[in-house]
Amino acid sequence: MLHPPIDQQPLPNPGGRVPPGVSDPQVPAQHQRRDVRPTACSRRRWLAGMAAGGLSAVSLVAARRSAGIDPIDRTLSAGSGSPLQASGNAAKFKFSLAAYSYRDLLTGASPALSLFDFVHDCARMGLEGTELTSYYFPQPVTREYLCTLKQLCFKLGLDVSGTAVGNDFCLPPGSKRDEQLAHVKRWVDHAVLLGAPVIRIFSGGASEQVPEEQARRLATEAIEECCQYAGEHGVMLALENHGGLTSTAQGMLELVRAVRSPWFGVNLDTGNFHSSDVYAELALLAPYAVNVQVKVVVQQGSGPREPADFRRLAHLLRDAGYRGYIVLEFEEAEDPRQACPRYIDELRAAFASA
């Protein structure tokens, strides 16, 4: 496999290795506030699709109340100026694999694989893209490394579908919070070099020092500041439903409603809700998704873990008019080099028939 030399001159503000759930980050910027508003027809069509998918009347009412900002505008132009609104039939799915799926192979004192090996595996699976999680880049991250990795992806016919960082935006003002902001902005710079259009981010959560109301305000301000910087570089930030303030669909929607930036959306993780109806919660957020990470299992309430219903996921995303990547994020004990090709085939089949 190709392993490029590492340039010893790092990019500005190099960060340390960032394992899952940890981080590093700063740079100030003005908050950008703009709305993207699709037609009323699109919202009616979305709600009708949710109803067809089996959501209750209570869920539909909650959806209407929660839709503070509008779903992602995916209006298609007919070329003559007359709009052609994206609908279930206009959905488009491409497939990628998150490097997090190979986490045990990419970490340790002597990792079994490098990101270059991972990219080769993505190509062997016939994927359209590869998601290059920030945790597995050698430190310091250099321009030469990023450019050589990007070149390999291009040669193998792969998009860099996105990258992902670990961060906590609920820290109070001070040096630690500044580090979080700088970390995310630094990865915006890295994403530009990689050609990655989107970065998965976290919100963080309340703590003894930071009550929930303050945590939401701090997270909103940090997301808006980083979106301002990301937008200036043509990169979207996607908030994942990942515990803390985002452990429920309602909690996610409160943040989505608060953040005002056209460079902001949702990274929809299908395995991170644990209510009695996780599919209903996912359907509420699907219209805001700019990236989707699919887990192979879900857990409904206090029930046992069960295989994810890929066809049901495909239907709710098609009903939302989603156009973009479906990223497998494999977390089970099986060897990912054996399991991931099989699950990618299952995902393709389920989404093709939905």
Residue frames as qw, qx, qy, qz and C-alpha x, y, z in Angstrom:
[[0.000, 0.887, 0.462, 0.000, 0.00, 0.00, 0.00],
 [0.353, 0.621, -0.037, 0.699, 1.08, 3.58, -0.58],
 [0.530, -0.723, -0.293, 0.333, 2.47, 5.27, 2.53],
 [0.366, 0.814, -0.022, 0.450, 3.68, 8.81, 1.81],
 [0.500, 0.025, -0.413, 0.761, 6.50, 10.52, 3.66],
 [0.257, -0.849, -0.445, 0.120, 5.35, 12.90, 6.36],
 [0.292, 0.667, -0.073, 0.682, 6.44, 16.50, 5.87],
 [0.505, -0.310, -0.544, 0.594, 7.87, 17.77, 9.14],
 [0.019, -0.018, 0.076, -0.997, 6.46, 21.27, 8.60],
 [0.087, 0.491, 0.846, -0.190, 2.91, 21.11, 9.99],
 [0.014, -0.669, -0.451, -0.590, -0.02, 23.17, 8.93],
 [0.097, -0.452, 0.284, -0.840, -0.87, 26.18, 11.13],
 [0.569, -0.323, 0.367, -0.662, -2.18, 25.33, 14.63],
 [0.537, 0.088, -0.827, -0.141, -1.59, 21.57, 14.53],
 [0.703, -0.447, 0.153, -0.531, -3.78, 19.66, 16.99],
 [0.244, -0.356, 0.890, -0.146, -3.03, 16.59, 19.03],
 [0.235, -0.112, -0.923, -0.282, -4.49, 13.18, 18.32],
 [0.481, -0.112, 0.209, -0.844, -8.20, 13.32, 19.00],
 [0.037, -0.100, -0.994, 0.000, -9.77, 10.04, 20.11],
 [0.290, -0.531, -0.641, -0.473, -13.53, 9.58, 20.06],
 [0.465, -0.769, -0.439, -0.012, -15.32, 11.89, 22.48],
 [0.505, -0.550, -0.046, 0.663, -12.22, 14.00, 23.18],
 [0.430, 0.842, 0.233, 0.229, -10.93, 17.08, 21.37],
 [0.565, -0.173, -0.003, 0.806, -8.73, 20.09, 21.13],
 [0.406, 0.493, 0.564, 0.524, -9.47, 24.32, 19.81],
 [0.058, -0.775, -0.356, 0.518, -9.99, 28.92, 18.18],
 [0.218, 0.086, 0.355, 0.905, -10.33, 31.94, 15.91],
 [0.225, 0.491, 0.492, -0.683, -13.05, 34.60, 16.23],
 [0.041, 0.183, 0.655, 0.732, -15.67, 35.39, 13.58],
 [0.420, 0.034, 0.131, -0.897, -19.06, 37.08, 13.20],
 [0.441, 0.236, 0.843, -0.200, -22.21, 35.00, 13.36],
 [0.166, 0.048, -0.588, -0.790, -23.96, 34.52, 10.05],
 [0.376, 0.331, 0.712, -0.492, -27.73, 34.47, 10.08],
 [0.381, 0.227, -0.472, -0.762, -29.55, 33.49, 6.95],
 [0.684, 0.135, 0.607, -0.383, -32.57, 31.33, 6.29],
 [0.131, 0.143, -0.807, -0.558, -33.08, 28.85, 3.49],
 [0.510, 0.220, 0.541, -0.632, -36.81, 28.47, 3.00],
 [0.062, 0.106, 0.878, 0.463, -38.38, 25.92, 0.67],
 [0.394, -0.253, -0.361, -0.806, -41.95, 26.15, -0.52],
 [0.594, -0.181, 0.453, -0.640, -44.93, 25.38, 1.67],
 [0.884, 0.204, -0.262, -0.328, -45.56, 22.49, -0.68],
 [0.514, 0.379, -0.730, 0.240, -42.30, 20.85, 0.36],
 [0.190, -0.243, 0.705, -0.638, -43.28, 20.91, 4.02],
 [0.787, 0.056, 0.161, -0.594, -46.74, 19.49, 3.30],
 [0.808, 0.331, -0.468, -0.137, -45.13, 16.76, 1.20],
 [0.247, 0.380, -0.782, 0.428, -42.66, 15.97, 3.99],
 [0.440, -0.142, 0.577, -0.673, -45.38, 15.72, 6.64],
 [0.859, 0.182, -0.068, -0.473, -47.51, 13.58, 4.35],
 [0.654, 0.387, -0.648, 0.062, -44.55, 11.29, 3.78],
 [0.035, -0.308, 0.771, -0.556, -43.99, 10.97, 7.51],
 [0.688, -0.004, 0.340, -0.641, -47.62, 10.02, 8.00],
 [0.852, 0.307, -0.323, -0.275, -47.34, 7.42, 5.24],
 [0.444, 0.412, -0.745, 0.278, -44.28, 6.03, 7.02],
 [0.644, -0.368, -0.668, 0.056, -46.33, 5.29, 10.13],
 [0.178, 0.110, -0.447, 0.870, -45.73, 8.26, 12.42],
 [0.112, -0.598, -0.753, 0.251, -48.50, 9.01, 14.89],
 [0.030, 0.863, 0.322, 0.389, -50.64, 12.14, 14.87],
 [0.516, -0.827, -0.010, 0.223, -48.83, 13.23, 18.04],
 [0.652, -0.217, 0.328, 0.649, -45.49, 12.94, 16.26],
 [0.349, 0.553, 0.436, 0.619, -46.79, 14.95, 13.31],
 [0.209, -0.942, -0.212, -0.152, -48.02, 17.73, 15.60],
 [0.627, -0.644, 0.153, 0.410, -44.65, 17.74, 17.37],
 [0.607, 0.138, 0.396, 0.675, -42.93, 17.96, 14.00],
 [0.147, 0.799, 0.344, 0.471, -44.96, 21.04, 13.03],
 [0.405, -0.912, -0.056, 0.015, -44.21, 22.74, 16.33],
 [0.716, -0.477, 0.255, 0.442, -40.50, 21.85, 16.17],
 [0.644, 0.402, 0.340, 0.555, -39.78, 22.97, 12.61],
 [0.185, -0.837, -0.105, 0.505, -38.34, 26.33, 13.60],
 [0.087, 0.593, -0.506, -0.620, -36.07, 26.50, 10.55],
 [0.829, 0.364, -0.052, -0.422, -37.00, 24.85, 7.32],
 [0.902, -0.055, 0.382, 0.195, -35.67, 21.54, 6.00],
 [0.370, -0.366, 0.518, 0.679, -32.67, 21.53, 3.66],
 [0.540, 0.651, 0.013, -0.534, -33.66, 23.11, 0.36],
 [0.463, -0.135, 0.791, 0.378, -33.25, 20.47, -2.35],
 [0.551, 0.685, 0.231, -0.418, -35.30, 22.22, -5.01],
 [0.569, 0.012, 0.616, 0.544, -34.37, 21.04, -8.50],
 [0.264, 0.603, -0.106, -0.745, -34.47, 23.47, -11.41],
 [0.768, 0.420, 0.483, -0.008, -36.05, 22.31, -14.66],
 [0.528, -0.017, 0.395, 0.752, -33.67, 24.59, -16.54],
 [0.098, 0.593, 0.473, 0.644, -36.40, 26.89, -17.83],
 [0.083, -0.339, 0.271, -0.897, -36.83, 28.64, -14.52],
 [0.741, -0.374, -0.163, -0.533, -39.80, 26.60, -13.30],
 [0.255, -0.499, 0.758, -0.334, -38.98, 24.82, -10.02],
 [0.788, -0.023, -0.578, -0.209, -39.12, 21.06, -9.71],
 [0.489, -0.636, 0.416, -0.427, -39.40, 20.33, -5.99],
 [0.272, 0.287, -0.913, 0.105, -37.42, 17.37, -4.74],
 [0.796, -0.253, 0.080, -0.544, -39.69, 14.62, -3.46],
 [0.801, -0.266, 0.534, -0.051, -39.41, 10.96, -2.58],
 [0.856, 0.438, 0.232, 0.143, -38.86, 10.13, -6.25],
 [0.373, 0.862, -0.224, 0.260, -36.07, 12.72, -6.45],
 [0.647, -0.677, 0.348, 0.031, -34.01, 11.24, -3.62],
 [0.693, 0.570, -0.425, 0.120, -30.47, 10.17, -4.47],
 [0.774, -0.583, 0.246, -0.003, -28.22, 7.88, -2.46],
 [0.571, 0.588, -0.539, 0.194, -24.48, 7.31, -2.65],
 [0.895, -0.427, -0.129, 0.014, -22.51, 5.06, -0.31],
 [0.233, 0.712, -0.516, 0.416, -19.45, 5.58, 1.85],
 [0.817, -0.309, -0.443, 0.201, -17.72, 3.99, 4.83],
 [0.277, -0.913, 0.189, -0.231, -16.58, 5.78, 7.99],
 [0.472, 0.472, -0.660, 0.345, -12.98, 5.21, 9.03],
 [0.462, -0.426, 0.507, -0.590, -14.38, 4.90, 12.57],
 [0.955, 0.029, -0.069, -0.289, -15.52, 1.43, 11.46],
 [0.824, 0.292, -0.370, 0.313, -11.81, 0.44, 11.36],
 [0.270, -0.877, 0.231, -0.324, -10.96, 2.14, 14.68],
 [0.822, -0.466, 0.321, 0.057, -9.25, -0.91, 16.23],
 [0.844, 0.264, 0.227, 0.408, -7.15, -1.39, 13.09],
 [0.349, 0.768, 0.033, 0.536, -6.14, 2.28, 12.85],
 [0.331, -0.835, 0.240, -0.368, -5.08, 2.88, 16.47],
 [0.926, -0.340, 0.029, 0.159, -2.60, 1.54, 18.99],
 [0.427, -0.700, 0.393, 0.416, 1.16, 1.69, 19.35],
 [0.126, -0.264, 0.759, 0.582, 1.61, -0.07, 16.00],
 [0.654, 0.359, 0.214, -0.631, -1.64, 0.23, 14.01],
 [0.664, 0.114, 0.717, 0.179, -2.39, -2.71, 11.73],
 [0.440, 0.610, 0.505, 0.424, -3.56, -0.36, 8.96],
 [0.156, -0.250, -0.012, 0.955, -3.21, 3.25, 7.85],
 [0.435, 0.596, 0.270, -0.619, -5.81, 5.54, 6.32],
 [0.299, 0.492, -0.610, -0.544, -4.25, 4.68, 2.95],
 [0.011, -0.012, -0.999, -0.045, -5.08, 1.01, 3.52],
 [0.288, 0.469, 0.656, -0.517, -8.60, 2.00, 4.56],
 [0.395, 0.592, -0.147, -0.687, -9.08, 3.99, 1.35],
 [0.212, 0.275, -0.861, -0.371, -7.96, 0.98, -0.71],
 [0.117, 0.235, 0.941, -0.211, -10.54, -1.16, 1.10],
 [0.366, 0.566, 0.329, -0.662, -13.27, 1.40, 0.31],
 [0.366, 0.500, -0.503, -0.603, -12.34, 1.18, -3.37],
 [0.080, 0.093, -0.985, -0.121, -12.44, -2.63, -3.27],
 [0.230, 0.394, 0.785, -0.418, -15.99, -2.44, -1.88],
 [0.183, 0.465, 0.630, 0.594, -17.08, -0.42, -4.91],
 [0.139, -0.747, -0.456, 0.463, -18.04, 2.58, -2.77],
 [0.324, 0.822, 0.220, 0.413, -18.53, 6.06, -4.17],
 [0.060, -0.850, 0.232, -0.469, -16.92, 7.74, -1.17],
 [0.688, -0.108, -0.558, 0.451, -14.78, 7.40, 1.93],
 [0.347, -0.889, -0.065, -0.292, -15.27, 9.21, 5.25],
 [0.627, 0.295, -0.450, 0.564, -11.88, 10.10, 6.76],
 [0.568, -0.778, -0.268, -0.019, -12.40, 10.48, 10.51],
 [0.115, 0.878, -0.322, 0.333, -9.99, 12.99, 12.03],
 [0.730, -0.600, 0.308, -0.112, -8.99, 10.69, 14.92],
 [0.925, -0.018, 0.311, 0.219, -6.82, 8.49, 12.69],
 [0.503, 0.810, -0.137, 0.267, -4.58, 11.07, 11.02],
 [0.749, -0.126, -0.252, 0.600, -0.93, 10.97, 12.12],
 [0.186, -0.975, -0.115, 0.050, 0.06, 14.01, 14.14],
 [0.224, 0.530, 0.179, -0.798, 0.95, 16.64, 13.25],
 [0.623, 0.588, 0.515, 0.038, -1.35, 16.71, 10.23],
 [0.273, -0.444, 0.356, 0.776, 0.66, 18.08, 7.32],
 [0.504, 0.602, -0.108, -0.610, -0.23, 19.55, 3.97],
 [0.243, 0.405, -0.823, -0.315, 1.77, 16.86, 2.19],
 [0.171, 0.088, 0.961, -0.199, -0.13, 14.07, 3.98],
 [0.452, 0.520, 0.452, -0.567, -3.54, 15.59, 3.20],
 [0.448, 0.618, -0.329, -0.556, -2.70, 16.18, -0.45],
 [0.140, 0.301, -0.924, -0.188, -1.26, 12.70, -0.96],
 [0.273, 0.239, 0.874, -0.324, -4.32, 11.10, 0.68],
 [0.483, 0.605, 0.186, -0.605, -6.62, 13.20, -1.49],
 [0.325, 0.533, -0.628, -0.466, -4.67, 12.17, -4.60],
 [0.058, -0.073, 0.996, 0.001, -5.04, 8.49, -3.72],
 [0.408, 0.440, 0.644, -0.475, -8.81, 8.88, -3.27],
 [0.461, 0.650, -0.139, -0.587, -9.04, 10.56, -6.68],
 [0.193, 0.423, -0.827, -0.315, -6.95, 7.88, -8.40],
 [0.074, 0.098, 0.986, -0.116, -9.19, 5.17, -6.94],
 [0.228, -0.382, -0.607, -0.658, -12.38, 6.97, -8.03],
 [0.385, -0.560, -0.677, 0.282, -13.52, 7.92, -4.52],
 [0.122, -0.799, -0.047, -0.586, -15.00, 11.13, -3.18],
 [0.233, -0.013, -0.676, 0.699, -13.91, 12.21, 0.26],
 [0.268, -0.623, -0.645, -0.352, -17.53, 12.20, 1.42],
 [0.359, -0.853, -0.004, -0.379, -16.68, 14.00, 4.65],
 [0.443, 0.225, -0.679, 0.540, -14.64, 13.99, 7.82],
 [0.610, -0.671, -0.368, -0.204, -15.52, 14.03, 11.52],
 [0.216, 0.475, -0.511, 0.683, -14.14, 15.69, 14.64],
 [0.519, -0.517, -0.639, 0.234, -14.58, 15.32, 18.39],
 [0.101, 0.372, -0.133, 0.913, -15.51, 18.54, 20.20],
 [0.261, -0.598, -0.689, 0.316, -17.42, 19.99, 23.15],
 [0.098, 0.492, 0.196, 0.843, -19.12, 23.33, 22.50],
 [0.507, -0.741, -0.364, -0.246, -20.73, 23.54, 25.95],
 [0.628, -0.205, -0.317, 0.681, -17.58, 24.55, 27.80],
 [0.109, -0.930, -0.245, 0.251, -17.76, 28.00, 29.44],
 [0.387, 0.887, -0.159, 0.196, -15.71, 30.91, 28.04],
 [0.543, -0.704, 0.441, 0.126, -11.98, 30.44, 28.54],
 [0.032, 0.594, -0.731, -0.334, -8.95, 28.75, 27.05],
 [0.388, 0.033, 0.921, 0.023, -10.50, 25.28, 26.88],
 [0.521, 0.669, 0.459, -0.264, -13.48, 26.56, 24.92],
 [0.234, 0.818, -0.331, -0.408, -11.15, 28.53, 22.65],
 [0.215, -0.358, 0.876, 0.242, -9.30, 25.29, 21.93],
 [0.507, 0.366, 0.774, -0.099, -12.55, 23.62, 20.85],
 [0.429, 0.832, 0.135, -0.324, -13.34, 26.43, 18.41],
 [0.061, 0.737, -0.581, -0.339, -9.81, 26.42, 17.01],
 [0.420, -0.121, 0.893, 0.105, -9.87, 22.63, 16.60],
 [0.556, 0.570, 0.594, -0.115, -13.03, 22.68, 14.49],
 [0.329, 0.894, -0.095, -0.291, -11.78, 25.61, 12.39],
 [0.184, -0.577, 0.741, 0.291, -8.45, 23.87, 11.86],
 [0.465, 0.125, 0.869, 0.113, -10.32, 20.88, 10.50],
 [0.488, 0.791, 0.252, -0.270, -12.26, 23.17, 8.19],
 [0.123, 0.795, -0.502, -0.318, -8.87, 24.07, 6.70],
 [0.324, -0.244, 0.902, 0.147, -7.98, 20.37, 6.47],
 [0.568, 0.464, 0.659, -0.165, -11.35, 19.57, 4.85],
 [0.399, 0.834, -0.097, -0.369, -10.70, 22.18, 2.16],
 [0.017, 0.603, -0.753, -0.263, -7.41, 20.48, 1.24],
 [0.372, 0.008, 0.928, -0.022, -9.04, 17.04, 1.28],
 [0.298, -0.070, -0.567, -0.765, -12.00, 18.20, -0.80],
 [0.148, -0.366, -0.890, 0.227, -14.40, 17.12, 1.98],
 [0.136, -0.508, -0.337, -0.781, -17.69, 19.04, 1.74],
 [0.622, -0.625, -0.146, -0.449, -18.91, 18.36, 5.29],
 [0.246, 0.303, -0.762, 0.517, -17.57, 17.87, 8.83],
 [0.630, -0.526, -0.557, -0.129, -19.45, 15.98, 11.53],
 [0.049, 0.434, -0.468, 0.768, -19.46, 17.90, 14.83],
 [0.406, -0.448, -0.767, 0.215, -20.86, 17.34, 18.35],
 [0.218, -0.821, -0.154, -0.505, -22.66, 19.76, 20.65],
 [0.187, 0.219, -0.684, 0.670, -21.48, 18.62, 24.07],
 [0.482, -0.556, -0.653, -0.177, -23.78, 18.58, 27.07],
 [0.379, -0.807, 0.072, -0.448, -24.76, 20.21, 30.33],
 [0.610, 0.094, -0.632, 0.469, -22.65, 19.71, 33.46],
 [0.451, -0.633, -0.492, 0.392, -22.59, 20.70, 37.14],
 [0.290, -0.377, 0.017, 0.880, -20.88, 23.93, 36.15],
 [0.177, 0.119, -0.409, -0.887, -23.01, 24.58, 33.05],
 [0.500, 0.314, 0.666, -0.456, -26.80, 24.08, 33.36],
 [0.520, 0.361, 0.717, 0.293, -28.73, 22.98, 30.28],
 [0.268, 0.917, 0.285, -0.077, -30.10, 26.40, 29.27],
 [0.138, -0.856, 0.373, 0.330, -26.60, 27.90, 29.36],
 [0.538, -0.183, 0.745, 0.350, -25.18, 24.86, 27.56],
 [0.518, 0.613, 0.575, 0.158, -27.64, 25.33, 24.70],
 [0.141, 0.979, 0.005, -0.145, -26.71, 28.98, 24.37],
 [0.337, -0.673, 0.568, 0.334, -22.99, 28.20, 24.42],
 [0.584, 0.093, 0.749, 0.299, -23.39, 25.41, 21.85],
 [0.435, 0.800, 0.413, 0.031, -25.49, 27.62, 19.56],
 [0.000, 0.952, -0.203, -0.227, -22.97, 30.46, 19.68],
 [0.430, -0.478, 0.687, 0.340, -20.04, 28.13, 18.98],
 [0.590, 0.344, 0.697, 0.220, -21.80, 26.39, 16.09],
 [0.338, 0.911, 0.233, -0.042, -22.70, 29.72, 14.51],
 [0.156, -0.855, 0.400, 0.291, -19.14, 31.01, 14.87],
 [0.473, -0.253, 0.776, 0.331, -17.68, 27.88, 13.32],
 [0.544, 0.577, 0.602, 0.093, -20.33, 27.86, 10.57],
 [0.178, 0.954, -0.051, -0.237, -19.31, 31.40, 9.68],
 [0.224, -0.648, 0.654, 0.318, -15.71, 30.24, 9.25],
 [0.543, 0.082, 0.817, 0.174, -16.72, 27.02, 7.47],
 [0.492, 0.754, 0.425, -0.097, -19.00, 28.88, 5.06],
 [0.091, 0.899, -0.293, -0.313, -16.18, 31.21, 4.09],
 [0.156, -0.469, 0.829, 0.262, -14.29, 28.09, 3.01],
 [0.631, 0.181, -0.488, -0.574, -17.19, 26.25, 1.35],
 [0.313, 0.026, -0.934, 0.172, -17.58, 23.54, 4.01],
 [0.614, -0.495, -0.238, -0.567, -20.77, 22.53, 5.81],
 [0.050, -0.267, 0.812, -0.516, -20.92, 21.57, 9.49],
 [0.668, -0.237, -0.553, -0.438, -23.26, 18.72, 10.42],
 [0.362, -0.424, 0.577, -0.596, -24.38, 18.24, 14.02],
 [0.466, -0.013, -0.878, -0.105, -24.71, 14.61, 15.08],
 [0.736, -0.493, -0.036, -0.462, -27.35, 13.25, 17.44],
 [0.664, 0.238, -0.609, 0.363, -24.78, 12.04, 19.93],
 [0.546, -0.444, -0.572, 0.422, -25.97, 12.22, 23.52],
 [0.223, -0.199, -0.200, 0.933, -25.86, 15.33, 25.69],
 [0.307, 0.399, 0.140, -0.853, -28.05, 18.08, 24.28],
 [0.501, 0.315, -0.507, -0.627, -28.77, 15.93, 21.22],
 [0.177, -0.095, 0.969, -0.148, -29.84, 12.68, 22.88],
 [0.401, 0.517, 0.723, -0.222, -33.43, 13.10, 21.64],
 [0.329, 0.500, 0.525, 0.605, -34.96, 14.39, 18.42],
 [0.150, -0.932, -0.316, -0.091, -36.59, 17.23, 20.34],
 [0.517, -0.702, 0.134, 0.471, -33.24, 18.24, 21.83],
 [0.510, 0.042, 0.500, 0.699, -31.68, 18.18, 18.36],
 [0.170, 0.710, 0.525, 0.436, -34.51, 20.24, 16.89],
 [0.293, -0.914, -0.177, 0.218, -34.09, 22.91, 19.56],
 [0.459, -0.505, 0.347, 0.643, -30.49, 23.40, 18.43],
 [0.375, 0.305, 0.637, 0.600, -31.39, 23.20, 14.75],
 [0.002, 0.869, 0.471, 0.152, -34.06, 25.83, 15.38],
 [0.368, -0.854, -0.026, 0.367, -31.58, 28.08, 17.18],
 [0.482, -0.328, 0.447, 0.679, -28.65, 27.99, 14.75],
 [0.495, 0.809, 0.193, -0.250, -29.02, 30.34, 11.79],
 [0.123, -0.608, 0.610, 0.494, -26.57, 29.52, 9.03],
 [0.819, 0.432, -0.140, -0.352, -26.94, 28.09, 5.51],
 [0.440, 0.514, -0.731, 0.093, -23.75, 26.12, 6.21],
 [0.301, -0.235, 0.780, -0.495, -25.36, 24.07, 9.01],
 [0.749, -0.033, -0.433, -0.501, -27.27, 20.80, 8.93],
 [0.790, -0.375, 0.380, -0.302, -27.74, 17.46, 10.67],
 [0.288, 0.364, -0.883, -0.072, -25.46, 14.43, 10.65],
 [0.818, -0.198, 0.026, -0.539, -28.16, 11.80, 11.15],
 [0.092, 0.333, -0.928, 0.140, -26.79, 8.82, 13.09],
 [0.695, -0.188, -0.448, -0.530, -29.33, 6.00, 12.94],
 [0.705, -0.156, -0.666, 0.187, -28.03, 4.19, 16.03],
 [0.262, 0.149, -0.465, 0.833, -27.87, 6.99, 18.59],
 [0.511, -0.313, 0.050, -0.799, -31.53, 7.39, 19.61],
 [0.205, -0.008, -0.956, 0.209, -32.95, 5.04, 22.23],
 [0.494, -0.006, 0.241, -0.835, -36.60, 6.03, 22.57],
 [0.621, 0.165, 0.726, -0.247, -39.51, 3.63, 22.18],
 [0.685, 0.630, 0.362, 0.059, -39.69, 4.58, 18.47],
 [0.430, -0.488, 0.321, 0.689, -36.26, 5.50, 17.12],
 [0.358, 0.313, 0.635, 0.609, -37.53, 5.52, 13.52],
 [0.013, -0.894, -0.437, -0.095, -40.06, 8.24, 14.36],
 [0.361, -0.814, 0.082, 0.447, -37.26, 10.35, 15.86],
 [0.470, -0.160, 0.544, 0.676, -35.06, 9.79, 12.82],
 [0.261, 0.613, 0.626, 0.405, -37.94, 10.79, 10.52],
 [0.137, -0.940, -0.247, 0.189, -38.30, 14.11, 12.37],
 [0.340, -0.726, 0.316, 0.508, -34.66, 14.97, 11.66],
 [0.671, 0.187, 0.580, 0.423, -34.31, 13.48, 8.17],
 [0.372, 0.857, 0.294, 0.199, -35.39, 16.68, 6.35],
 [0.152, -0.961, 0.224, 0.049, -32.46, 18.53, 7.94],
 [0.829, -0.279, 0.380, 0.302, -29.83, 15.88, 7.15],
 [0.387, 0.822, -0.364, -0.203, -26.78, 16.72, 5.05],
 [0.310, 0.408, -0.858, 0.047, -25.02, 13.46, 5.94],
 [0.872, -0.267, 0.010, -0.410, -26.32, 10.10, 7.18],
 [0.099, 0.435, -0.880, 0.165, -24.35, 7.55, 9.19],
 [0.850, -0.144, -0.259, -0.437, -26.01, 4.14, 9.39],
 [0.284, -0.402, 0.825, -0.278, -25.41, 1.70, 12.22],
 [0.431, 0.031, -0.838, -0.332, -26.30, -1.95, 11.74],
 [0.337, -0.418, -0.816, 0.213, -28.23, -2.19, 15.03],
 [0.240, -0.538, 0.003, -0.808, -30.71, -0.03, 16.94],
 [0.239, -0.220, -0.834, 0.445, -32.07, -0.18, 20.47],
 [0.310, -0.546, -0.362, -0.689, -35.67, 0.84, 21.08],
 [0.594, -0.668, 0.056, -0.445, -36.19, 2.02, 24.63],
 [0.460, -0.553, 0.666, -0.198, -35.10, -0.54, 27.19],
 [0.955, 0.214, 0.110, -0.173, -35.52, -3.37, 24.71],
 [0.778, -0.229, 0.414, 0.414, -32.72, -5.51, 23.32],
 [0.035, 0.575, -0.475, -0.666, -30.42, -4.39, 20.54],
 [0.726, 0.395, 0.559, -0.074, -31.86, -5.47, 17.21],
 [0.485, 0.112, 0.506, 0.704, -30.81, -5.36, 13.55],
 [0.158, 0.461, 0.008, -0.873, -31.51, -2.02, 11.93],
 [0.579, 0.556, 0.594, -0.040, -34.31, -2.06, 9.36],
 [0.309, -0.230, 0.397, 0.833, -32.41, -0.75, 6.34],
 [0.078, 0.472, 0.691, 0.542, -35.53, -0.64, 4.14],
 [0.217, -0.844, -0.477, 0.116, -37.40, 1.44, 6.71],
 [0.360, -0.605, 0.094, 0.704, -34.45, 3.83, 6.93],
 [0.262, 0.061, 0.588, 0.763, -34.38, 4.06, 3.15],
 [0.020, -0.684, -0.667, -0.296, -38.11, 4.86, 3.00],
 [0.259, -0.861, -0.302, 0.317, -37.94, 7.65, 5.59],
 [0.340, -0.468, 0.292, 0.762, -34.94, 9.22, 3.86],
 [0.184, 0.276, 0.683, 0.650, -36.61, 8.94, 0.47],
 [0.103, -0.799, -0.589, -0.056, -39.76, 10.54, 1.88],
 [0.307, -0.799, -0.072, 0.511, -37.60, 13.41, 3.15],
 [0.557, 0.828, -0.006, 0.067, -36.10, 13.89, -0.32],
 [0.535, -0.692, 0.383, 0.297, -32.59, 13.21, 0.97],
 [0.759, 0.625, -0.119, 0.141, -29.85, 13.46, -1.64],
 [0.045, -0.816, 0.541, -0.200, -26.40, 12.50, -0.47],
 [0.382, 0.355, -0.841, 0.142, -24.19, 9.95, 1.20],
 [0.881, -0.393, -0.051, -0.256, -25.27, 6.94, 3.23],
 [0.224, 0.631, -0.684, 0.290, -22.20, 6.24, 5.37],
 [0.871, -0.270, -0.411, -0.012, -21.85, 2.87, 7.06],
 [0.085, -0.663, 0.563, -0.487, -20.44, 3.29, 10.57],
 [0.833, -0.103, -0.539, -0.069, -19.78, -0.21, 11.83],
 [0.255, -0.653, 0.482, -0.526, -19.44, -0.67, 15.62],
 [0.946, -0.221, 0.005, -0.238, -19.92, -4.37, 16.16],
 [0.609, -0.581, 0.528, 0.111, -17.31, -6.93, 17.33],
 [0.873, 0.312, 0.331, 0.177, -16.92, -8.72, 13.99],
 [0.498, -0.226, 0.357, 0.757, -13.83, -8.01, 11.89],
 [0.322, 0.721, 0.141, -0.597, -14.82, -4.89, 9.92],
 [0.112, 0.469, -0.668, -0.567, -12.86, -6.02, 6.84],
 [0.029, 0.149, 0.975, 0.162, -15.15, -9.05, 6.69],
 [0.118, 0.588, 0.715, -0.358, -18.40, -7.47, 7.86],
 [0.117, 0.595, 0.012, -0.795, -18.41, -4.10, 6.09],
 [0.132, 0.160, -0.703, -0.680, -18.52, -5.42, 2.49],
 [0.084, -0.364, -0.926, -0.064, -21.52, -7.56, 3.42],
 [0.003, 0.668, 0.526, -0.526, -23.39, -4.71, 5.08],
 [0.075, 0.440, -0.290, -0.846, -22.60, -2.34, 2.20],
 [0.131, -0.085, -0.849, -0.504, -24.24, -4.86, -0.17],
 [0.094, -0.543, -0.813, 0.189, -27.28, -5.07, 2.13],
 [0.010, 0.613, 0.202, -0.763, -27.56, -1.28, 2.28],
 [0.096, 0.246, -0.545, -0.796, -27.38, -0.96, -1.50],
 [0.140, -0.273, -0.906, -0.292, -30.08, -3.56, -1.96],
 [0.088, -0.611, -0.675, 0.405, -32.38, -2.02, 0.66],
 [0.034, 0.599, 0.037, -0.799, -32.04, 1.52, -0.70],
 [0.071, 0.121, -0.693, -0.707, -32.45, 0.40, -4.31],
 [0.189, -0.365, -0.881, -0.236, -35.76, -1.29, -3.52],
 [0.048, -0.455, -0.566, 0.685, -37.22, 1.36, -1.19]]
